[in-house]
Amino acid sequence: MFFRTTRIFKEAQCLLEKGDILIEQLPRGYGYLADQLRRASTSIILNFAEGNGKKGLKERQRFFGIAKGSLYEVVAVYDVALSFGFIETSFHEKVVDRCDYIAAMLSKWK
């Protein structure tokens, strides 16, 4: 399957792995953030994959749009984590930069 060799897919997988770093740092009682991060990160990969299986351009773009929305949700979880002091600013910035990069690629992918 071609989509598995794309930069988008590989970057989204790295983003999913970075989530484990944040999840390990969450204090007790913040499991809802871990769940949200896992679901949103997984949604990026799954919707990108599903979009690649669609033939029509509009339908493909719809799934890529959903993936991009999930990407924004991931950024919001990291924003919340930063606000609560669970992660350092430098880690937050690296993740947001990666998300910006993935979002730009998703916007151009057909």
PyMOL commands that set and color helices and strands:
alter all, ss='L'
color gray80, all
select helices_A, chain A and resi 2-5+7-25+31-52+57-83+89-108
alter helices_A, ss='H'
color red, helices_A
deselect
rebuild
show_as cartoon
